[in-house]
Amino acid sequence: MLRRSISLLLAFASAASLSASAFASEELTESVAKDWDANLEKLYLHFHQNPELSFKEVETGKRMAKELKSLGYEVTTGVARTGVVAVLKNGEGPTVMVRADMDGLPVKEANGLDYMSKAEQVDIDGRLKPVMHACGHDVHVTSLIGTARQMKQRKDDWSGTLVLIGQPAEERISGARAMMDDGLYERFPKPDYALALHVTSLLPAGRIQVPPANAYASSDSVDITVYGIGGHGAAPHMAIDPVLVASQIVVSLQSIVSRTLPPREAGVITVGSIHGGTKHNIIGEEVHLQLTVRSLDPDVRKMLLDGIDRVSRGTALAMGVPEDMLPKVVRSKTETTPPTNNHPDTAARVDAAIRAQVGEGSMIHAPTQGMGAEDFAYFVTPETGVKGVYFAVGGGFPEDMSNPRPHHSPLFRVEPESAVTKGTEAMTAAALALFSGE
């Protein structure tokens, strides 16, 4: 495995070192900067202050459709409920798809920016929630519009079909699969290549990182209902306390990673939510746990999920829960995605093209940190035959670099001008390179 990784990195570095000067353009940099001043800044502020939750991105989709139609793209709305697909045919050649996710998160913004979101929205669960672009999808959709304009202006420089995607419900890791189920590759031109970017507050604004192979982990949402026998808090011997059982399960779940995975394999089990009980002195009857499970390898993924079943059942039995009341473990059929893996040769081409455009000093070549997940994986699974590349664009404010504002936090923030303009430059350069066939 180590030898294969070294070989892959060497091959990537060799391919990326090839001359890509044909794609470098000072005019592109200037054009994107002018577009920021004239259009993109206002558009970014609109998206930032009007975020919408997963599968509720109605107004976001409408605004994206309006912008893309004004540029001359053939636009279809309502794909997988709220998704947008725009097509620009420009002669013979490959088909390149560029995707941006649209949804915000149920988080109340508290980062001190003078343009903070104050939006609220009824979620698909029927509850009113605050809404914030706490993962930077406002940067993604703004950059997509910027890329659409640059590619339209450069029609003489490429030949083929460009497909642009406004994807819903990435935060529920459901939207990409929903678009595929709605016939994305049957109703619209199927891509030879698929591109996407993600802004990150963990990298300085304007820096670019193109992973040579794995970009994101798999993700599975798991719900556990722990059952007990209710009673008085002063007489626990007459009850079976599901809070205690659930607490022991939470602790024991970590042994799956620490004691069943090989030490060099990566895996994460996080309990993100625990709810149970109604009052100080009442032993309740149920506790509900919500988990996220991350891995990079299919065998590890199965091991983690099977381990959750085993630990939940075994812990409950050890604590006296009857056989007919053992925990119910449910793996989500919708909030699940495989790892996002870049196609190595295509990633090398994209890296070379972006580096030529933005300069070596703007590139970061370092291992990807963390176990974030992305449902972009569904667009580029091996059976699709689509060669995908997902890259990162830095958005961190200089003053935040010593203490970054994490994604999904009320404090999350990115420096929009650098993130949007560099993202647009990089995506345009990448698309042009893939159309060129070089």
N, C-alpha and C positions, 0 to 999 in steps of 0.2 A: 504493500500500500504506500509506504514512504517513498520507495523507488519510483512508483507510478506518479506520485504527486510531484516529485522533483523533475521527472521527465516532462510532465505537463507544464510546469512553470517555465522550464527551459524552452520548450517549444513555443509557449505563449510569448516569452520575451523575444525570441528570435523573430517570430512573425510580426510582433509589434514594432520591432526595430526597422522593418522595411520602410522605405520612403513613402510618405503619404502627403507629400507637399502639394500634390494636385488638389487636395481637398482643403488646404489652408487658404483663408481669405480674410484679409483685413476689412474688405468691403462687407463681409458677413457680420463681423463684429460691430461695425459702425451701423449697419442696417438694423440689427437687433437692438442696439442702444437707442436708436431713434424711435423704434417701435415701442420701447418701454416708455419713453417720454410721451409719445403721442397716443398710445392705446393701452399697453399692457399694465402700466401702473394702476390706472383707473379700473381696469378689469380685475386685477388682483385684489384691490380693495373691495370691490363688489363681492367677489367670491368669498373673501375672508370674513366679511361682515354678514354674509347671508348663507351660512353653512346649512346643510341638510343631512339628515340621518340616512342610514342604509335603506335602500329601496324606497326612500322618500325624496329622492333628489329631483323632484319635478321641475322646480324653477331653475336649478342648476343646469339640467338637461336642456330646458328651453333656451337659456342664454347661450349655451355652447352651440346649439343648433343654429341660432340666429347669427352668431359670429361666423360659423363655418359656411353657412349659406351665402353670407355677404361676400365671402371670398371665392365663391363659384364652385364649391364642393356639392356633390349630390348627397343629401343628408336624409337619414332615416331615424326617426325617434321611436321610443316605446319598445326598444329591443330589451328583452328581459325586464319588462315593466318600465324602467326609466332610462335605459341605456341609449347612447347615441352612436351612430355609425356614419362616417362621412367618407366618400370615395372620390378620388380625383384620378381619372384615366388620362394617361399621357403617352400613348403609343405602345409599342412592343417593349417587353422587358419584364423583369421580376416584379413581384408584388411584395411591398413592404408595409407592414402594419405598425402603427405607433399607438400605444395605449396610455391613457391617463385615468386614474380612479378619481371618483367625484365626491365620495361621502365624507361627512364629518363624524364626530364622536359625541356621546352624551356627557360632555365635560363643560363646566363653567369656566370660561377664560379668566385668568387672573395673573397675566404676565406683565401688566403695566403699560402695554402699548396703547397709544392714544386712539387706535382704531379697533379695539377689542370687540369681539362678537358679543352681542346681547341677545342673540336669537334663542328661541325656545320652540320645540316642536313635539307633537305627539308621536311617539315611536310606534313601530309595528306591534309592540306589546300593549298599546293603548294608554301608555303613561306619558304625561308631559315632562319633558326633560330639557335642560340647557343644551345648547349645541355649540361646538367649537371645532375649528379645523386644527385639532391637536396632533395631527400626523402629517400636515403639510400638503394635503391634497389640493388645496387652493393654488399652491405653486405648480402642481402637476397639470391641472386643467389650464391655467394661464399659459404655461410653457407650451402645451399642446396647440393652443391658438396661435402662439408666436411661431411655432414650427410650421403650422399650416400656412401662415402668411409667407414665410421665407421660402417654403417649397413651391408655392404658387408663383412667387416672383422669379424663381429659378427654373422654370419649366424647360428652358433651353439647355439646362445642364444635366438633365436626367431623362430617362425613358422607362416607362413601366406604369404600374398602378400603385397609388398611395391610398392606404386605408387608415383612417383615424378613429380611435375608439374612446368614447366617454363611458367608462365602466361603473356601474353601481356596486354598492355593497361589498367593497373590498374589506372593510372593517369587520364584516361578518364572514369573511372568506367564503362568500357565496356567489358574488356577482359574476365572476368569470365563468364559472360552471353554468350558471343560469343563462349567460349569453350563448355559450356553446350549445346548451340544450334547446335554445331558441333558434338554432340553425345558423349561427354566425358564419361558419365556414361553408354552408350550403347556400344561404341567401345572398352572401356577399363574396367578393373575390377572396379565395383562400390564400393567405400569405406564404411566400417562401421564407420570409424573415419577419420576426416580431421584435419590437423594441419597446422598452419602458425605462423610466427613471424614477428614483425616489429621492426627495430631499432629506437631508439628515442634519440635525442640530449638533451632531457629534463631530462633524468635520468643519473646518473653517469655510466661510462663505466663498463660493466660487470654485472650490476644489472638486475634482472629479475622480471617481474610483470605479474601475471596470473589473469586476471579479473574473478570473480566467475560467472558472468552472462553476462551483456552487455559489449561488448568490443568497439564497434564503433557505431556511429549514422547512420541514413539513410542520403542519399544525393540526391538532385534533382537539375539539371541545368535548369534554366528558362531564356528564352530570351524575352525581351520586346522591341517592336518597337513603339516609340511615334511619332505621326504624327502632323504636323503643317502646317501653310500657310506662305511661305517664303516672305521676304520683305527686306527693307532697315533698317539697325540698327538704323538710326536716326528717323525712323517713325514706331515704334513698334505698334502703334494703328491701323496700316493698315495690320498687320500680326497677326498670332497666333504663338507665339514663342515656339517651341517644347523643347528648352533647358530649359526654365522656367518650362514648364509642367513636363518634366522629372526630374528636380531638386526637384520639389514638391513631385513627386511620390517617389523618393529616400528617402526623409525625412519621408513621411507618411508611407512607408513600415515598419518602425521601430515600429509604433504604433500597428502593428499586434501582435508582440511579447509582447510589454509592456502593451497592453490594451485589448487583446482578449484571451491570454493564461492564465490559472490559474497560479498564482505566483510560485508554486512549480513544474510546468512542464517546461521542457527544450526545447528551440527552437532557431534557428538562421536563420536570413535572411541577407545575405551579398551581396551588389552590388559590384562585382569585376571589372566591366568594364563599362565605359560610353563613347560613341563616338557620336559626332554630330557637324555639322557646317563645314565651309570651310574657313572663313575669319572674321577678327575683326568686320566689319561693315555690315555683311550679316546675316539676320535671315534665318536659313535653314528650311528644310522641314521634316527632320527626325532625331531622336536620337535613338541610340541603347544601351540598357542596358543588361548586363549579370549578372545573379544572381546565387548564390548557397544557397540552403535551407537545413537545418539540423534539425533532430528531433530524438527522441528515441521511440516514440509511434505512431502507425498507425493513430490514431484519430488526434493527434497533427499534424502529417504530412499533412493530408487532410485539416485541418483547416488553416495551413500556406499557402498551395498552393491555396486554394479557396480564402483566404484573399488577395493574390497578385492579383488575377483577379479582386476582388471587389475594392481594393484601386486604381488600375490602371485605371479602368473605371470611378470610382467616382471622382477621382482627375481631370481627363481630362474633364469630364462634368462640374465640378465646375469652371474650368478655361476657359470655353467657346469653347471647342473643339466640332465640330458638331458630331452628332450621327454616320454619315457615315465615320468618321475619328478617331474613338476611338482607343486606343492602341491595338496592336496585341500581345497577351501573348501566348508564345509557351513553353510547358513543353517538355523537351527532352525525346525522347523514348529510347535513348541509354545511355546517361549520367545520370543514375539513379540507385540507389541501396537501398534495405531495410537495417535496422540495422543489424549489425553483433552481434549475441548473442551466447555466449558460452553455451554449454550444462553443467549445474551445476555439476552433478555427475562426468562427464568426466573431467571437469576443476579441480575438487578436486583431482582426481587421478593424473592428469598431474602436478598439483602444488606440490603434495607430492613427486612425482618421481624426479622433477627438484630440489626441496629443498634438498632431500637426496643426489643428485649428486653434487650440487654447494655449499651447506651449507646455513644455515639460514641467515647468514650475507649478502648473495648475493641476498636475496629475499626482495621485497618491497610489502607490503600489504596496499594499500591505494586506495581510490576511483579514477577512471580514470578521468583525467581532459580534458576539451575541447570537441569538437564535431567533431573530425575527422571521416571520413567515409572510408569504405573498401568494394570492391565488392566481397571479399571472401564470403560475405553473401550468394551469389547465390549457392555456393557449399553446404551450410548447411541449406537451408530453411527448415521449418518444413515438407513440403511435400516430401522432398528427403529422410527423415529418417536418414540422416548422422549426427553423433554427432561431432560437431566441437569445437575446442579450438584455440583461437588466443591469443598469449601472446606477451609481449613487452620485448625488450632487450636494456638495456642502452648503449649508445655510447658517452655520453658527455665527452669532455676533462675536467680534473679537473679545469683548469683555466677558463673554460667557464660556470661553474655552477652558478656563480653569475649573469651572463648575457648570457643565453643560445642562441645558434645560431639556429633560428627557421627553421623548415622544409619549403621547397619551397622558401627559401631565397638564394641569391647569396653567403651569408655568411655561409650557412649551412655546418657543418662538423661533423664527428664522428671519434672517436679513433678506427681504424679498427681492430687491433689485438684482443683487449678485446671483441669487439662486435661480431666478427666472431667466435672466439674460444668459448666464453660462449654461443653464439647462437647455435653453433654446438653441444656442450655438452648438452645443455638443450633439443634441439630437439631430439637428439639421446636417451637421457634418457626417454623423453616423449613417443617416438615411442616404445621403448622396453617395457615400462609399459603397453601400450595399447595392444601390441601383447601378453603379458603375461596373460591378462585376470584378473589380480588381482586388 
